[in-house]
Amino acid sequence: MKRIITLTLLSLFSVSMLSACNTVSGAGKDIEAAGDKIDDKAQDCKDGKC
């Protein structure tokens, strides 16, 4: 019985860690996209198109 409980807890922990990685990865992509837009706008203003 202890083995079943241990395996169940381990699998739940593994699934939660994998989903957390996807969340962090998505957030990183969103932040990178925002940074790219800010960089593009700054370059436009620098070129006098602002």
Biotite code that builds the C-alpha atoms (Angstrom):
import biotite.structure as struc

atoms = struc.array([
    struc.Atom([0.000, 0.000, 0.000], chain_id="A", res_id=1, res_name="MET", atom_name="CA", element="C"),
    struc.Atom([2.850, 2.415, 0.785], chain_id="A", res_id=2, res_name="LYS", atom_name="CA", element="C"),
    struc.Atom([4.310, 1.746, -2.640], chain_id="A", res_id=3, res_name="ARG", atom_name="CA", element="C"),
    struc.Atom([1.066, 2.676, -4.413], chain_id="A", res_id=4, res_name="ILE", atom_name="CA", element="C"),
    struc.Atom([0.754, 5.898, -2.417], chain_id="A", res_id=5, res_name="ILE", atom_name="CA", element="C"),
    struc.Atom([4.391, 6.775, -3.093], chain_id="A", res_id=6, res_name="THR", atom_name="CA", element="C"),
    struc.Atom([4.043, 6.141, -6.835], chain_id="A", res_id=7, res_name="LEU", atom_name="CA", element="C"),
    struc.Atom([0.834, 8.163, -6.961], chain_id="A", res_id=8, res_name="THR", atom_name="CA", element="C"),
    struc.Atom([2.409, 11.123, -5.183], chain_id="A", res_id=9, res_name="LEU", atom_name="CA", element="C"),
    struc.Atom([5.496, 10.926, -7.387], chain_id="A", res_id=10, res_name="LEU", atom_name="CA", element="C"),
    struc.Atom([3.417, 10.914, -10.565], chain_id="A", res_id=11, res_name="SER", atom_name="CA", element="C"),
    struc.Atom([1.313, 13.880, -9.370], chain_id="A", res_id=12, res_name="LEU", atom_name="CA", element="C"),
    struc.Atom([4.471, 15.802, -8.521], chain_id="A", res_id=13, res_name="PHE", atom_name="CA", element="C"),
    struc.Atom([5.960, 15.029, -11.944], chain_id="A", res_id=14, res_name="SER", atom_name="CA", element="C"),
    struc.Atom([2.855, 16.196, -13.779], chain_id="A", res_id=15, res_name="VAL", atom_name="CA", element="C"),
    struc.Atom([2.715, 19.427, -11.800], chain_id="A", res_id=16, res_name="SER", atom_name="CA", element="C"),
    struc.Atom([6.379, 20.156, -12.529], chain_id="A", res_id=17, res_name="MET", atom_name="CA", element="C"),
    struc.Atom([5.899, 19.598, -16.260], chain_id="A", res_id=18, res_name="LEU", atom_name="CA", element="C"),
    struc.Atom([2.931, 21.939, -16.396], chain_id="A", res_id=19, res_name="SER", atom_name="CA", element="C"),
    struc.Atom([4.897, 24.564, -14.448], chain_id="A", res_id=20, res_name="ALA", atom_name="CA", element="C"),
    struc.Atom([7.666, 24.405, -17.049], chain_id="A", res_id=21, res_name="CYS", atom_name="CA", element="C"),
    struc.Atom([5.161, 25.088, -19.823], chain_id="A", res_id=22, res_name="ASN", atom_name="CA", element="C"),
    struc.Atom([3.775, 28.051, -17.908], chain_id="A", res_id=23, res_name="THR", atom_name="CA", element="C"),
    struc.Atom([7.203, 29.585, -17.336], chain_id="A", res_id=24, res_name="VAL", atom_name="CA", element="C"),
    struc.Atom([8.144, 28.987, -20.950], chain_id="A", res_id=25, res_name="SER", atom_name="CA", element="C"),
    struc.Atom([4.986, 30.720, -22.156], chain_id="A", res_id=26, res_name="GLY", atom_name="CA", element="C"),
    struc.Atom([5.576, 33.659, -19.865], chain_id="A", res_id=27, res_name="ALA", atom_name="CA", element="C"),
    struc.Atom([9.122, 33.980, -21.171], chain_id="A", res_id=28, res_name="GLY", atom_name="CA", element="C"),
    struc.Atom([7.880, 34.069, -24.756], chain_id="A", res_id=29, res_name="LYS", atom_name="CA", element="C"),
    struc.Atom([5.304, 36.741, -23.870], chain_id="A", res_id=30, res_name="ASP", atom_name="CA", element="C"),
    struc.Atom([7.925, 38.899, -22.165], chain_id="A", res_id=31, res_name="ILE", atom_name="CA", element="C"),
    struc.Atom([10.279, 38.479, -25.116], chain_id="A", res_id=32, res_name="GLU", atom_name="CA", element="C"),
    struc.Atom([7.549, 39.521, -27.575], chain_id="A", res_id=33, res_name="ALA", atom_name="CA", element="C"),
    struc.Atom([6.792, 42.625, -25.486], chain_id="A", res_id=34, res_name="ALA", atom_name="CA", element="C"),
    struc.Atom([10.488, 43.492, -25.403], chain_id="A", res_id=35, res_name="GLY", atom_name="CA", element="C"),
    struc.Atom([10.713, 43.153, -29.175], chain_id="A", res_id=36, res_name="ASP", atom_name="CA", element="C"),
    struc.Atom([7.780, 45.547, -29.657], chain_id="A", res_id=37, res_name="LYS", atom_name="CA", element="C"),
    struc.Atom([9.317, 48.087, -27.301], chain_id="A", res_id=38, res_name="ILE", atom_name="CA", element="C"),
    struc.Atom([12.618, 47.796, -29.142], chain_id="A", res_id=39, res_name="ASP", atom_name="CA", element="C"),
    struc.Atom([10.898, 48.292, -32.505], chain_id="A", res_id=40, res_name="ASP", atom_name="CA", element="C"),
    struc.Atom([9.033, 51.376, -31.247], chain_id="A", res_id=41, res_name="LYS", atom_name="CA", element="C"),
    struc.Atom([12.225, 52.849, -29.791], chain_id="A", res_id=42, res_name="ALA", atom_name="CA", element="C"),
    struc.Atom([13.998, 52.303, -33.115], chain_id="A", res_id=43, res_name="GLN", atom_name="CA", element="C"),
    struc.Atom([11.126, 54.009, -34.969], chain_id="A", res_id=44, res_name="ASP", atom_name="CA", element="C"),
    struc.Atom([11.319, 57.015, -32.646], chain_id="A", res_id=45, res_name="CYS", atom_name="CA", element="C"),
    struc.Atom([15.069, 57.153, -33.067], chain_id="A", res_id=46, res_name="LYS", atom_name="CA", element="C"),
    struc.Atom([14.610, 57.254, -36.860], chain_id="A", res_id=47, res_name="ASP", atom_name="CA", element="C"),
    struc.Atom([12.131, 60.144, -36.526], chain_id="A", res_id=48, res_name="GLY", atom_name="CA", element="C"),
    struc.Atom([8.988, 58.147, -37.326], chain_id="A", res_id=49, res_name="LYS", atom_name="CA", element="C"),
    struc.Atom([7.516, 58.607, -33.886], chain_id="A", res_id=50, res_name="CYS", atom_name="CA", element="C"),
])
